[in-house]
Structure formats: structure tokens, C-alpha cells
């Protein structure tokens, strides 16, 4: 059986060199190997920690190694990532044990000579620096300290969707990306007895929680905040669909969308609600539960429709809706670019995007980001919004949302849409930037009403 360091090594090879997505690679690895719960936790912590701090780790390697980083064998480089990450960031680990185990790993995969190289460099770094000294060193720029790739840093300096001090906001965000561990549980019922059962079960499983008290103001939904997802899958309240795991920014968006539906669509109860890029289903299910908990006539006479393009995503929708006991919803495979002959009262367009707002959960996004792909994403995003807007009833509401933070994919799309569609009114808009007060992923939404 492989130990957790070797598992981390194999996973990082897949993520960094075979370009597998981190969350998919990890889930697949766990499914195909017998790994203890404790080791799963260590592996995830190490893999994500290295991805979060990779720019800084490479800076240190370049500074202390006689061999420049682009000349180091790829597998040895990943073993060095593991060694240096544990030395700098895992204070409860004994550094000499870390170095010994990494040397063994290097010798196993690349031989004695490169094993000795790992040993010498790791010991040099261990005796020379600490993470605390790095943070205090004014000669090391903030983008290196917080591992912001230069391509993303320069892109966001020009295009962050904010008029405030962009450099300071970027540094704050990436510091949060590297330190946030919060998980949010959306409560899908307003029955106080059921809510008490949820809290009692969390306590019985020793899962610590608090009610969300961040700066995003929720009007209609109750949310619990925990520090680890471990054990949630086994809870009866999860299996019965009473709670769902979703980021607070997405929960907040659905809360705001629901408020706008109540405010602007007052003439009918039998609403047709479409989510055209629905997987994994959190937004349409969130609206569904809010309708169900709000007013019986509003819920019983409304129709919910979920669409997505890929078979695996359709399967995921079916699985998640079944767990949440959502029955009266139509699920179909359909391209969001399809011009629908049906008309809807509410349309949710949560479009494909660069994902720069969710780096805390998917840190490999930092290393797969390509500026030249933004233009093609913009075209797709705009076309989806334009196409779906043609299927909206007069007085209906359509939302546009992304989990990114740049002007190109957010404000520019919205401004271009309004310029060409004078029969739509922007009724709500917000850019959420990750900070220590909101505890949220980066997220953007705009909500429009068709007025004629």
C-alpha cells in the first residue's frame, strides 16, 4: 500500500503534467485505491496546499538550488514540492522525517544520485528559512508570497471587476484563497423541528458548526458553516436532502434572485423556471426549496426545468435531485445555445467561465489559466445570454452569473447585452470578491427584467 506522500506525488504528477482537474483526479484516485480516512485527509491537505503555494515553493527552489528549476527532473521537482511544503507549512511534522521519506521516494523513482540531490537541497532550505521569515522579507514581492502566477496577476491588475485598489484586493483575495477552509451547508427546510434534528445530528457526529455570520445578507435561507466536509455524506439529514453543500456566494445569489422574483413577478403563480446550465443543480434546487417553503400556490403550480449538455452532468442532476426529494422537475440534455420554442418566466444562465473566483476550491485553475481563452469564453457567455433571452416572457426575469471576477466575463457582457436589448432592464447586479468578511468564493450576477 502506498503511503500518503507517494499518493500525493502520483496525484500531483497527474494534475500538473497530465493536466487532470484536481477535484476529479483526487476523487478518482480515492475510488480506485484503498486509503484510510486519515490518509485521505492528509493527501487532500498536501495536494491542495502545494497547488496553493506552488509559485512560492518554486521561488525558494530557484533561490537555493544550483540547478535551475527548468532543468530539474519533473518527478524530482514534485518530490521537492512535497518536502518544502511540509518543511514550511506543516509545523506538526518533524522536518527530518519529511526529508528522509522524500529522499526514499526520490531514490525509488529516479535513483540514488537524484535522491541525494533532494536530500541536500531540502536540508539546506530547512536550515535557512521559515515561512514566518518569508512573510517578513520585503525583498519578496506579495505576488510570490501568496503564489499568484504572473499571468493572472497582470490580467487582474487590468481587468479585476472593481474600481478600488486592485493590487491590494488581489493580494487579499489570494491570501484568503490559500487559507480558507470553510464549508457551507444550505438548509432546505424552514421547519424548526427539522432544523433542530439537523443540528442535533451534527453534534452527535462531533461536527462543529456555527450559523453563517459573514457580510452577505441572507433574507430567505438558513446556512451553517463548518470547517471540514468529512462525515457529512454519512448523515441522515444529508441523505434525506435536508441539507446541501454549496458555497455561500451561490446561496446568496439564489436568495437575491428569489427576492427579485417575489418583487417583480406578482401577476401569476404558475411560473416556468429554467436553469439552462444546471449541473450540479445547486441553483435550481435552491430556488425549488425556496418556492416550496414560501407559498403553497406559488410552488404547486410552478414548473422547474433543468438542462445541461453532457451526459455525466445529467446523471449528476438526477442523483442530486433524487437525494433532495425533488420530483416535479424536468431534466433534459440540451445545449444552452439551443433556441427554445418554449417561453419561460424565469431563466437562470450560470455560464461556463474562467473560474478565477473559485481558486480556493480548485487551485490548479491558477496554472491552467490562459489569457487567450478569455475571448472565446466571452463569445460563448454572450451568445448563451442572448439566445436564452429570446425565450423569456414579457415581465419575466433572466439572470446571468459566473464564478469569476474579471470585467471581461462580467460587466462587459452585461453592458453589451443591455446595449443591444433595450427591452431589458438591469434590476440587480453584484460582484462578490473573496475577503475575510464574506468568506465567499468570487462570484458575479446580474438580473434583468424583460419590460416589453
Residue pairs with C-beta under 8 A, 6 or more apart in sequence:
1 34
2 10
2 33
3 39
3 101
4 35
4 39
4 42
4 43
4 46
5 46
5 82
5 101
5 102
5 105
6 105
7 29
7 33
7 35
7 39
7 43
8 42
8 43
8 46
8 47
8 50
8 82
9 75
9 78
9 79
9 82
9 105
9 109
10 29
11 25
11 26
11 29
11 43
11 47
12 47
12 50
12 78
12 81
12 82
13 74
13 75
13 78
14 20
14 25
14 29
15 21
15 22
15 25
15 47
15 51
15 364
16 78
16 364
16 367
17 74
19 368
21 362
21 364
22 47
22 48
22 51
22 362
22 363
22 364
23 361
23 362
26 43
26 44
26 47
29 43
30 40
35 43
37 230
41 228
41 230
46 82
46 85
46 86
48 363
49 85
49 89
49 90
50 57
50 81
50 82
50 85
51 363
51 364
51 366
51 367
52 147
52 177
52 178
52 363
53 85
53 88
53 89
53 147
53 178
54 81
54 147
54 366
54 367
55 143
55 144
55 147
55 148
55 149
55 366
56 134
56 144
56 145
56 146
56 147
57 80
57 81
57 84
57 85
57 88
57 147
58 69
59 140
59 144
60 84
60 88
60 125
60 129
60 134
61 69
61 72
61 77
61 80
61 84
61 121
62 68
62 69
64 121
64 124
64 125
64 128
65 72
65 121
67 117
69 77
72 80
73 110
73 114
75 109
75 110
76 106
76 110
76 114
76 117
76 118
79 102
79 105
79 106
79 109
79 118
80 102
80 118
80 121
80 122
82 98
82 102
82 105
83 98
83 99
83 102
83 118
83 122
83 125
84 122
84 125
86 93
86 95
86 98
87 95
87 98
87 99
87 122
87 125
87 126
88 129
88 130
88 131
88 134
89 131
90 98
95 126
98 122
99 118
99 119
99 122
99 123
99 126
102 118
102 122
103 115
103 116
103 118
103 119
103 122
104 115
106 114
106 115
106 117
106 118
107 114
107 115
134 140
134 145
135 145
142 148
142 171
143 150
143 153
143 171
146 171
146 174
146 175
146 178
147 174
147 178
147 366
148 170
148 171
148 174
148 366
149 366
149 367
149 369
151 369
151 370
151 371
152 356
152 366
152 369
153 170
155 369
155 371
155 406
156 166
156 170
156 356
156 405
156 406
157 166
157 167
157 170
159 406
159 407
159 408
160 166
160 169
160 170
160 405
160 406
160 407
160 433
161 405
161 406
161 407
161 410
161 411
161 431
161 433
161 444
162 169
162 431
162 433
169 433
172 434
172 435
172 436
173 405
173 433
173 434
173 435
173 442
174 359
176 360
176 434
176 435
176 436
177 359
177 360
177 363
177 434
178 360
180 360
180 434
180 439
181 227
181 228
182 225
182 226
182 227
182 248
182 439
183 225
183 226
183 227
183 228
183 229
183 232
183 245
184 212
184 223
184 224
184 225
184 226
184 245
184 246
184 247
184 248
184 251
185 209
185 223
185 224
185 225
185 226
185 232
185 243
185 244
185 245
186 221
186 223
186 243
186 244
186 245
186 246
186 251
186 282
186 286
187 195
187 198
187 221
187 222
187 223
187 224
187 242
187 243
188 241
188 242
188 243
188 244
188 285
188 289
188 324
189 195
189 242
189 289
189 293
190 222
190 293
194 242
195 222
197 237
197 242
198 224
198 237
198 242
198 243
199 209
199 224
201 235
201 236
201 237
202 209
202 224
202 226
202 235
202 237
205 231
205 234
205 235
207 226
207 228
207 231
207 232
208 226
208 227
209 224
209 225
209 226
210 224
210 225
211 222
211 223
211 224
211 225
212 218
212 223
212 224
212 225
212 248
212 439
214 248
214 437
214 438
214 439
214 440
215 437
215 438
216 248
216 249
216 252
216 432
216 438
216 440
217 252
218 251
218 252
218 255
219 255
219 259
220 255
220 258
220 259
220 290
220 293
220 294
221 251
221 254
221 255
221 286
221 290
223 248
223 251
224 243
225 248
225 439
226 232
229 245
232 238
232 243
232 245
235 243
237 243
238 323
239 323
240 323
240 325
241 323
241 324
241 325
241 326
244 282
244 285
244 286
244 320
244 324
246 282
246 286
247 358
247 361
247 440
247 441
247 443
248 438
248 439
248 440
248 441
249 357
249 403
249 432
249 438
249 440
249 441
249 442
249 443
250 282
250 283
250 286
250 403
250 441
250 443
251 286
252 432
252 440
252 443
253 283
253 399
253 401
253 443
253 445
254 282
254 283
254 286
254 287
254 290
255 290
256 428
256 430
256 445
256 447
257 287
257 346
257 348
257 397
257 399
257 445
257 447
258 287
258 290
258 291
258 294
260 397
260 427
260 428
260 447
260 449
261 271
261 346
261 397
262 294
264 395
264 397
264 427
264 449
265 271
265 345
265 346
265 395
265 396
265 397
267 395
268 345
269 297
269 298
269 301
269 302
270 301
270 302
270 303
271 298
271 301
271 302
271 303
271 345
271 346
272 302
272 303
272 305
272 342
272 343
272 344
272 345
272 346
273 284
273 287
273 302
273 303
273 304
273 305
273 344
273 345
273 346
273 347
273 348
274 305
274 307
274 340
274 344
274 346
274 347
274 348
274 388
274 391
275 281
275 283
275 284
275 287
275 305
275 306
275 307
275 347
275 348
275 350
276 307
276 334
276 336
276 347
276 348
276 349
276 384
276 388
277 307
277 308
277 309
277 336
277 348
277 349
277 350
277 351
277 352
277 384
278 284
278 306
278 307
278 308
278 313
278 317
278 331
278 348
278 350
279 308
279 310
279 313
279 314
279 316
279 317
280 313
280 316
280 317
280 320
281 306
281 316
281 317
281 320
281 321
283 348
283 350
283 401
284 304
284 306
284 329
284 348
285 320
285 321
285 324
285 326
287 304
287 346
287 348
288 304
288 326
288 329
289 324
291 298
291 299
291 302
292 299
303 328
303 330
304 326
304 328
304 329
304 330
305 329
305 330
305 332
305 344
306 317
306 321
306 329
306 330
306 331
306 332
307 331
307 332
307 333
307 334
307 336
308 314
308 317
308 333
308 334
309 333
309 334
309 335
309 336
310 333
311 333
314 331
314 332
314 333
317 331
318 331
321 329
321 331
334 340
336 349
336 351
336 384
336 387
336 388
337 383
337 384
337 387
338 387
339 387
339 390
339 391
340 388
340 391
341 391
342 391
343 391
343 392
343 393
344 391
344 392
344 393
344 396
345 392
345 393
345 395
345 396
345 397
346 396
346 397
346 398
346 399
347 388
347 389
347 391
347 392
347 396
347 397
347 398
347 399
348 398
348 399
348 401
349 384
349 385
349 388
349 398
349 399
349 400
349 401
350 399
350 401
350 402
351 380
351 381
351 384
351 385
351 400
351 401
351 402
352 377
352 380
352 381
353 377
353 381
353 402
353 403
353 404
353 409
354 365
354 369
354 373
354 374
354 377
354 404
354 406
354 409
355 362
355 365
355 403
355 404
356 365
356 369
356 404
356 405
356 406
356 442
357 402
357 403
357 404
357 405
357 432
357 434
357 441
357 442
357 443
357 444
358 365
358 403
358 441
358 442
359 365
359 366
359 442
360 434
360 441
361 441
374 406
374 408
374 409
377 409
378 408
378 409
378 412
378 413
381 400
381 402
381 409
381 413
382 413
382 416
382 417
385 398
385 400
385 413
385 417
386 417
386 420
386 421
388 398
389 398
389 417
389 421
389 424
389 448
389 450
392 398
392 450
393 450
394 450
394 451
394 452
395 449
395 450
395 451
396 449
396 450
397 427
397 447
397 448
397 449
397 450
398 424
398 447
398 448
398 450
399 445
399 446
399 447
399 448
400 413
400 414
400 417
400 445
400 446
400 447
400 448
401 443
401 444
401 445
401 446
402 409
402 410
402 443
402 444
403 441
403 442
403 443
403 444
404 410
404 442
404 444
405 431
405 433
405 442
405 444
409 444
410 431
410 444
410 446
411 431
414 426
414 429
414 446
417 424
417 448
418 424
418 426
418 448
423 450
423 451
423 452
424 448
424 449
424 450
424 451
425 448
425 449
425 451
426 446
426 447
426 448
427 447
427 448
427 449
428 445
428 446
428 447
429 445
429 446
429 447
430 444
430 445
431 443
431 444
432 438
432 440
432 441
432 442
432 443
432 444
433 442
434 440
434 441
434 442
